Amino acid sequence: MIEPGRYDITIHQGATFELNVQLKGSNGLPLVMSGYTVAGKVFDRLGSTLLANFVQSWTVQASGQFKLSIPASGTATISGDGQYDVLITEPGGTKYYILEGAAFLNLGLTGRP
């Protein structure tokens, strides 16, 4: 069983959020992720209300590099702190949570209406 890594994030309300990730195998070498899919969501602290979906894009799929993002229009509607996780699906259908943590909201000043 793979235990997900823990990494807390801060989302600035009304600004684009981006998190660059690189996965490595147990041997420390980059993981070739051809045929993999990646999904992630941000929920409230209780895990009952969806606050945002991550948009995933490959940076270098052959070395396990991808970016998770939330557009500014998506962060603008987040109303408080929460939690998130990231799930990968291998080509054969096996699923693993690889990352999880707290999602803190920073209200910012300049982007307010």
N, C-alpha and C positions, 0 to 999 in steps of 0.2 A: 504494500500500500504506500502511496506517495502522500506525504504530508505537505500541504500547501505552505509556501513561504508567507511570512507576515510582513506587510509594508503598509504603513498608514499614509494616506494622501490628504492633501488640502485642495479643495476645489474653490476657486475664486468666482463668486456669483457674477454672471454676466460676461465672463471671459472664457475663451477657449481653453479647455483642459487637455493636456497631452502627457502621456506616460510612455516612455520607451522601455521595452522589455527585451531581454535576450535569455533564452532558455539554454541550459547546458545539461548534458547527461551526467550520470554518476561518475564518469571518467574525467569530468571537467572540460570536455570538448563541447563545442556548440552542437546543439541538437538540430539535425536536418528535419525540417517540418513539412516536407512535401506531402500534400494530401491531408494535412491537419486543418482543423477549424478551431477558432478561438472565439469565445463569447464572454461577456462580462456585464454585470449589472450593479447598480447602486440602489440600496434600499434604506429605509429609515432604520433607526436603532433597533426597533422590534422585529425587523425583517418582514413587515406586513404591507408596506406601501412602497411601490417602485418609484424611485426618484429620477433615475436616468439609466439609459442603456449606453454602454461604451460602443463606439464605432471602432472596428479593428481594421488596420491596414498593415500589409507586410512591408517591412523595410528590406530585409534580406532573408527570405524564407529558407534558403539552403543553410543558413547558420542560426536559425531560431530567433531572428530579430523581427519584432513587430511593434506597432504603436497602437495604444488605446487612447481614444479621444472622446470628448463630449463637446459639441459645438457651443458657441456662446449662447445661442437660443435655448439650448438644453440646460445649461448651468443657470440661466436666468430664472428658471422655474423651481430650482431646488430650494426647499424651505427650511432646511436644518441639517444638523449632523446626521450621519448614517453609517452604513457599513457596505462593503463591496466584496465581490469575489470574481475570479476569472477561471473559466472552465475550458479545457482543451479536449478535443475529440480526435483520437488517432484515426488513421485511414480504416482500420478494422472495426471502428465503432466504440472502442474502450474510451471512457471519459475519466478525466482527472481534474480536480481543483488544484491549480498551481500557485495561486496567489489570493490573499485575503487581507482585510484590515479595516481600520476605521476610515471613514470619509468625513473629514472635517470641512465645514463650510465657512469661508471667509467672505463676509458681506461686501468688503471693499468700500471705497468712497467715490472714486471718479466715475464709475459706471452706473451709478444710481441715476434714476430719472429726475 
